[in-house]
């Protein structure tokens, strides 16, 4: 085979690979909301089935959207938890998970993000922050701010840290948090310039710098969704007198509640 033929084949291969690279990169940009957010939609007349007493709440947003939330209530609460859930499902699932905290004798308010469940409105990073603050303001009208605990899980950790940075809650708890959405994306797609492709950056590491309250992080060592290293790096940026990192050996992304070290940690924090 002549050098000319080899060069032609090499150029063709390079062009094909470059074309695939550009095509995949463009796909990441245009379908990133479908990757990041995996909502399920509920009928507006859906009736939730929970074992704990609750009130269904509808909050109107700044741009005429509606945020649907569940407000669990106990007779003599130790405080209230504002819970920001992960990226999949809706309140019919996440409400069941939040009941664990109700059993710790806490009131709990848990919201569905826009496009999730019965919540409506156009999704964007800034809208997520504004809707979260809307829910916080709802609680401030009903509780002392010193009685409000912010809890974020996975996607919700960045949102919870944003709210904590703008307010004075009792504490911030983060389950499987990420340093930033860019950090997670770079781990999954290392050959792409995700910093420039992502519309949703959610820089948790920047928000926590402005948080004054105690911070607790739970992270499993075998997390395949949000790398353990991402949560650990977030902790390393925090003053150690203010924060604690509870490592769950063998824990994955969705099973930390199965570990005694997690349950003991939560119960100690919420005493």
N, C-alpha and C positions, 0 to 999 in steps of 0.2 A: 504494500500500500504506500503510495507516494505521500510526501509531506503535505502536499496541497490538499489531498483528500482528507488526511488526518486533521488538518487545520479547519477544514470546512465542517467536519463532524464535531470537532470541539466547539466551534463557534455556535453550531446548531444546538448542541447540548447546553451550552451556557445560556443561550437565548431562551430555551425551554425552561430551564431552572429559574432564570430571572423572571420570566412570565408567570411561573407558578408562585414565586415569592411575592410579586406585586399583587397577584390575584388573591392570595391568602391574606395578605396585609390589608387589602381593600375590604375583604369580607369581614375581618376583625373590626374594622372601623365602622362599617355599616350595620353589622348585626350584633354589635357589642351589648346592646340592651337585652337582647334575647339570651346572651351568655350570662350576663350579670344578674338579670332579674327573671325569675321563673314563677310568676304569679298564677294562681288559679282564681277564677271569678265566681262569685256567689250571686244568686238571685237576691234582689233587694228585700224580698219577703222571707228569706231564709231564716229559720229559727235555730239559734245555737243551742247545743245540748252540753251543758257543763254540770259537774257535780257540786260546784260552789255557787253561792248566790252572786248574781251580777246585774249590772245595768248596761244596756247598750247605749252608746253615745255616738252622735253624729256632729262633727265640727266642720263648719264652713271655712274654707281656706281663703287666702287673700285674692285668689284668681278664680273664685267660684267653683272650685273643686270641693269635694266632701271627703272627710276622713272618718272612717268608721272605726270605733274602738270599743273594747270591752272593759268595763270598770268593775272588777271583783271587790266585794266589801265583806269585812268580818266585823264582829261586834265590838271588839276592843283592839284595834290594830296597833302594832308597834310602830308603824309608819306606813309609807306607801312606796311601791316600786313602779317606776315608769320603765316598761320593758320594750326594747326594740328588737324585733325578731330577725331571723335569717332570710335568705333570698328566695326561698321556695315555699309555696303553699299559701294559706290564708288563716284567718283567725279561728276557723273551725278546728284546725290542727294546733296552732300556736297557743290558743286559749287553754287547751288541755295541758300543754307543757307549762304554761304559766301558773296553773293550779298548784304546782309543787310549792311555789312561793306563797300562795294563799295559805297553804297548810303550815307555813312557818309563822302564821298569824300576822300577815301583812295584807293590806289592800294592794291591788295591782291594777294598773292601767296599761293595756297593751293595744297598740294601734296597728291597722293594716296600712301599708304604704299605698300610694296612688296606683291604680290599676289592679290592686290586690283585693280579693273578696268583694266587699261592697263599696270600697273607697274609689273615688273618681278624681280625674284631673290629669293634666299633662305631666309626665314624669321628667324630672331633671335633677341634677345634684342640688341646686339651690332650693328647689321645691321640697326636697327631702329634709333639708335643714329647717326651712320655715315651718313645715308641717310638724316636725319634732318639737320645735319651740312652741307651737300652738298647743300641743298636748301638755307641755310643761306648764304653760300659762294657765291652762284649764285646772291643773292640780294646785297651782299656787293660790287659786281662789278658794280652795277647799281644804288645804293643809298648810301647816307651817313649812317654809322652804327647808328648814333644818330637818324635817321628817321625810324628805324626798330622796330616795335612792334611785340612781340611774343604773339600769342593767342593759347591756348590749350583747347580743349573740351574733357571731360571724359578721355578716353584712351590717348588722345593727350596732356593732362596736364603734365604728367610725362615727355614726350618727349620734350615739350616746356620748362619745367624747366631745363632739362639737357642742352639744347642749351643755355639758359640764363646763366647758370652757367659757360659756357665756352667762353662767348662773352660779349659784352657791348651794348646790345640793349637799346632802349629808355625805354621800360617797358615790363612787363610780366603780361598777363591777363589769369586767369584760370577759366574755367566754369565747375562746378561739379568735382573738383579735388579729388584725393585720397592721403592719407598719404603715402601709398605704395601699390603695388599690393598684397603684403602679407597681409596687413591690411584688404583689401577688402575680400580676400579669407578666412581669419580667421573668418570674420563676417558671411560669407555664409556657411562655413564648419568648425564650431568650434570644432568638435571632431577629426579632422584630423591634423597631423603635416605639415600643408601647407608650412611652412617655408622651409621644406626639400623637398617637392614635387614640388614646383613651379620652372620652368625654367626661367620664366619672373618675376623678383622681382620688377623692376622699382621703386627704392626708392626715390620718390619725395622729401621726408623730408630731405634727404641728399643733393640733388641737390640745393634746395632753400637756404641752408646755405651758398652757394658760389655765390648767386645772389646779385649783387650790385644795380640793378635798382629798381624802384618802382614796387610793386606787388599788384594786385587786384584779389580777389577771389569772385566769385559768387557761391552760393550754395542754393538749395531749401531745406526747412525743411522736405518735404515729399518725398525726393529722395529714391526710393526703389532699385536703382542699385548701386550707390556709396553712402553709408550712410552719412548723414549730419555730423555726429560726426567725420567721417574720414577727411572731409574738414576742420572742425573746429579745429581738433587736429593739422592739418598741419599749420593753421594760428597761433596757440598758440606757435609754434616754431620760429616764425618770429619776428624780431624787429618791434614794433608797429609804429615807426616813418617811416618805410619803406613800410609797408603793410596795406591794408584795407580789411575787410571782409564784403561783402554785402549779408545779409541774405534775402532770398526770402521766405517769409511766405506763406506756401501752395504750393510752387513750387515743381515740380517733376523733373525727370531727363532730360526730353526732351521738356519742355514747358516754360523755363524761359523767352523766348522772348515774351511770352504772358503777362508778368507782367511789369507794368509801372516802378517799382523800378529798374528792370534790364535795360530797355531801357534808362531810365534817367541816370543810372550809366554809361552805355557804352558811351552815348553821351557826358557826362561830361568828362570822361577819354580821349576821342578821340578829344576833342576840340583843 
